């Protein structure tokens, strides 16, 4: 099944090493290795039958390679978010210029203050969107987001987060009713109607896989997750994300798929 035709990514800047981190995965990112891993990521996406638009590095924003957070792109509209991390607010400006190449102006929407929303807290499951209420995404942001989605025929529900940074840190949809879940999401009633593939605690980072046109990209080095995804019948590509993990970043964080 082909769902996505386009992907937007941004090259990591040299200031990546100054990016926001919780310290959960210790270590300072190796910039040169991060570049090589980004090359592999782009190559993997291209293998999934999408056109990849590669934006240049933006040295003004250390976290700007994580393009998922400043926007949510759907089949019917684009929503420019208002990141909850103050240092990332300006990322939306240049990204919107690119998004305007793909969406008409009347279908580009915005989350405005005091609402905050980051794309890492948004999981699209068909025409329904789950949104995590987190330190980066607040009640007003979710209200605006749900209201906007409703105008385009989508539905939305809030998921309370207890421990993780973003919703998709611990739960990701692989289409065909398959859901990778870890930690606090294993028993959440929000996801009772899905086929849940439980990720072992020691491989929780790899719950953040991405489905792209019936291929699933999986972080390298997580054999239990790799086997679980393969057992579902998907084609699989692995990509090393070790340097992005040090900044709490995963596979979904690095692209906008639409």
C-alpha positions as CSV (number, residue, x, y, z in Angstrom):
1,X,0.0,0.0,0.0
2,X,1.3,3.4,-1.0
3,X,0.3,6.2,1.3
4,X,3.2,8.7,1.2
5,X,4.7,10.3,-1.9
6,X,6.9,12.9,-0.2
7,X,9.2,13.3,2.7
8,X,10.9,16.4,4.1
9,X,14.2,16.2,6.0
10,X,16.7,18.8,7.2
11,X,20.4,18.2,7.4
12,X,21.9,18.3,10.9
13,X,23.8,21.4,11.7
14,X,27.2,21.6,13.5
15,X,25.4,22.9,16.6
16,X,23.6,19.6,16.8
17,X,25.9,18.8,19.7
18,X,24.2,21.6,21.7
19,X,20.7,20.2,21.2
20,X,18.2,19.6,24.0
21,X,18.6,16.4,25.9
22,X,17.2,14.7,29.0
23,X,20.4,12.8,29.5
24,X,18.5,9.5,29.3
25,X,20.9,8.3,26.7
26,X,24.2,9.8,27.8
27,X,27.0,11.0,25.5
28,X,27.8,13.9,23.2
29,X,26.8,13.4,19.6
30,X,29.5,12.9,17.1
31,X,28.6,15.4,14.3
32,X,30.4,13.6,11.5
33,X,28.9,10.3,12.4
34,X,25.5,12.0,12.7
35,X,25.9,13.2,9.1
36,X,26.7,9.7,7.9
37,X,23.7,8.3,9.7
38,X,21.5,11.0,8.2
39,X,22.8,9.9,4.7
40,X,21.7,6.4,5.5
41,X,18.3,7.6,6.7
42,X,17.7,9.5,3.5
43,X,18.7,6.5,1.4
44,X,16.4,4.2,3.4
45,X,13.5,6.6,2.8
46,X,14.2,6.8,-0.9
47,X,14.0,3.0,-1.0
48,X,10.4,3.3,0.2
49,X,9.2,5.0,-3.0
50,X,9.0,8.6,-1.8
51,X,10.6,11.8,-3.1
52,X,12.9,13.2,-0.4
53,X,13.2,16.9,-0.1
54,X,16.5,17.7,1.7
55,X,16.7,21.1,3.4
56,X,20.0,22.6,4.2
57,X,21.3,22.7,7.8
58,X,20.2,25.7,9.9
59,X,22.9,26.7,12.3
60,X,20.5,29.0,14.2
61,X,18.7,26.0,15.6
62,X,20.6,23.1,17.1
63,X,17.6,20.7,17.0
64,X,16.3,21.7,13.6
65,X,17.1,18.3,12.0
66,X,14.1,17.0,14.0
67,X,11.6,18.4,11.5
68,X,8.7,16.3,12.8
69,X,8.1,18.7,15.7
70,X,7.4,22.0,13.9
71,X,4.7,20.7,11.6
72,X,2.0,18.0,11.2
73,X,1.3,17.1,7.6
74,X,-1.8,15.3,6.5
75,X,-3.4,14.4,3.2
76,X,-5.9,17.3,3.6
77,X,-4.0,20.0,5.4
78,X,-0.7,21.1,6.9
79,X,-0.6,22.3,10.5
80,X,2.3,24.5,11.6
81,X,2.8,23.8,15.3
82,X,4.0,26.0,18.1
83,X,6.8,24.0,19.8
84,X,6.8,23.9,23.5
85,X,10.6,24.2,23.7
86,X,11.2,28.0,23.4
87,X,14.5,27.5,21.7
88,X,12.7,25.7,18.8
89,X,10.0,28.3,18.0
90,X,11.8,29.8,15.1
91,X,12.2,26.5,13.3
92,X,8.6,26.9,11.9
93,X,9.4,30.0,9.8
94,X,11.8,28.4,7.3
95,X,10.1,25.1,7.3
96,X,6.7,26.7,6.4
97,X,8.3,28.2,3.3
98,X,9.0,24.6,2.1
99,X,5.6,23.3,3.1
100,X,4.0,26.0,1.0
101,X,5.5,24.3,-2.1
102,X,3.2,21.3,-1.4
103,X,0.0,22.8,0.1
104,X,-2.2,25.7,-1.0
105,X,-2.3,28.6,1.4
106,X,-5.9,28.0,2.4
107,X,-4.9,24.5,3.7
108,X,-2.1,25.7,5.9
109,X,-3.1,26.1,9.5
110,X,-1.3,27.3,12.6
111,X,-1.2,26.5,16.4
112,X,-0.9,29.9,18.2
113,X,0.1,30.9,21.7
114,X,-0.7,30.2,24.4
115,X,-1.2,26.8,22.7
116,X,1.8,24.6,22.3
117,X,2.1,21.5,20.2
118,X,5.0,19.4,18.9
119,X,4.6,16.8,16.1
120,X,6.4,14.1,18.2
121,X,3.2,14.1,20.3
122,X,1.0,13.4,17.3
123,X,0.3,9.9,16.0
124,X,-1.9,9.5,12.9
125,X,-4.0,6.3,12.7
126,X,-6.0,6.6,9.5
127,X,-8.4,9.5,10.0
128,X,-7.9,9.6,13.8
129,X,-5.1,11.4,15.6
130,X,-3.8,10.6,19.0
131,X,-2.1,13.5,20.8
132,X,0.0,13.2,23.8
133,X,-0.3,15.9,26.5
134,X,3.3,16.5,27.6
135,X,5.7,19.1,28.8
136,X,5.9,20.3,25.1
137,X,2.2,20.0,24.1
138,X,-0.4,21.7,26.3
139,X,-4.2,21.6,26.7
140,X,-4.8,24.7,24.6
141,X,-2.5,23.4,21.8
142,X,-4.5,20.1,21.7
143,X,-7.8,22.1,21.7
144,X,-6.7,24.1,18.7
145,X,-5.3,21.0,17.0
146,X,-8.5,19.0,17.4
147,X,-10.6,22.0,16.2
148,X,-8.5,22.3,13.1
149,X,-8.6,18.6,12.3
150,X,-12.4,18.5,12.7
151,X,-12.7,21.1,9.9
152,X,-11.0,18.6,7.6
153,X,-13.0,15.6,8.6
154,X,-10.5,14.1,11.1
155,X,-11.0,13.1,14.7
156,X,-8.7,13.5,17.6
157,X,-8.2,12.3,21.2
158,X,-5.8,13.2,24.0
159,X,-3.4,10.7,25.6
160,X,-2.0,11.5,29.0
161,X,1.7,11.0,29.2
162,X,3.4,10.0,32.4
163,X,7.1,9.4,31.8
164,X,8.1,9.9,28.1
165,X,9.1,13.1,26.3
166,X,6.7,12.6,23.4
167,X,3.9,10.3,22.6
168,X,5.8,8.6,19.8
169,X,8.7,8.0,22.1
170,X,6.8,4.9,23.2
171,X,4.0,4.1,20.8
172,X,4.0,4.0,16.9
173,X,1.4,2.9,14.4
174,X,2.5,0.6,11.6
175,X,-0.8,0.6,9.7
176,X,-3.0,-2.5,9.3
177,X,-4.1,-2.0,12.9
178,X,-0.6,-2.8,14.2
179,X,0.8,-0.7,17.1
180,X,4.3,-0.9,18.6
181,X,4.0,-0.2,22.3
182,X,6.4,0.1,25.2
183,X,6.4,1.1,28.9
184,X,3.4,3.2,30.0
185,X,1.5,2.5,26.7
186,X,1.3,-1.3,27.0
187,X,-1.9,-1.2,29.1
188,X,-3.4,2.2,28.1
189,X,-7.1,1.9,27.4
190,X,-6.7,4.4,24.5
191,X,-5.2,1.7,22.4
192,X,-7.4,-1.2,23.3
193,X,-8.8,-1.6,19.7
194,X,-5.3,-2.1,18.2
195,X,-3.1,-5.2,17.8
196,X,-0.3,-4.3,20.2
197,X,3.2,-5.5,19.7
198,X,4.9,-5.2,23.1
199,X,8.5,-4.0,23.0
200,X,10.7,-5.3,25.8
201,X,11.9,-2.7,28.3
202,X,15.6,-3.1,27.3
203,X,14.7,-2.2,23.7
204,X,12.1,0.6,24.5
205,X,14.0,3.1,22.3
206,X,13.1,1.1,19.2
207,X,9.4,1.5,19.7
208,X,10.0,4.5,17.5
209,X,9.9,2.8,14.1
210,X,8.4,4.3,11.0
211,X,6.1,2.8,8.4
212,X,6.6,4.1,4.9
213,X,4.6,2.4,2.1
214,X,4.6,-1.1,3.6
215,X,8.3,-0.9,4.6
216,X,9.2,-0.4,8.2
217,X,12.4,1.4,9.1
218,X,13.8,0.1,12.4
219,X,16.6,1.5,14.5
220,X,19.8,-0.6,14.2
221,X,20.8,-2.8,17.1
222,X,17.4,-3.9,18.5
223,X,17.0,-7.6,17.5
224,X,13.7,-8.2,19.4
225,X,12.0,-5.3,17.7
226,X,13.5,-6.2,14.3
227,X,12.1,-9.8,14.6
228,X,8.7,-8.6,15.8
229,X,8.3,-6.3,12.9
230,X,9.4,-8.9,10.4
231,X,7.0,-11.4,11.8
232,X,4.2,-9.0,10.9
233,X,5.1,-9.4,7.2
234,X,6.7,-6.0,6.5
235,X,9.8,-5.4,4.5
236,X,12.4,-4.0,6.9
237,X,15.3,-1.6,6.6
238,X,17.5,-0.8,9.6
239,X,19.3,2.5,10.2
240,X,21.7,3.5,12.9
241,X,20.5,6.5,15.0
242,X,22.9,6.3,17.8
243,X,23.9,10.0,17.6
244,X,20.3,11.2,17.6
245,X,19.4,8.9,20.5
246,X,21.8,11.0,22.6
247,X,19.4,13.9,22.0
248,X,16.3,11.8,22.7
249,X,15.7,11.7,18.9
250,X,14.3,8.7,17.0
251,X,13.5,7.7,13.5
252,X,10.2,9.5,13.3
253,X,11.7,12.8,14.6
254,X,13.9,13.2,11.6
255,X,11.3,13.5,8.8
256,X,7.9,14.7,7.7
257,X,6.1,12.0,5.7
258,X,3.1,12.9,3.6
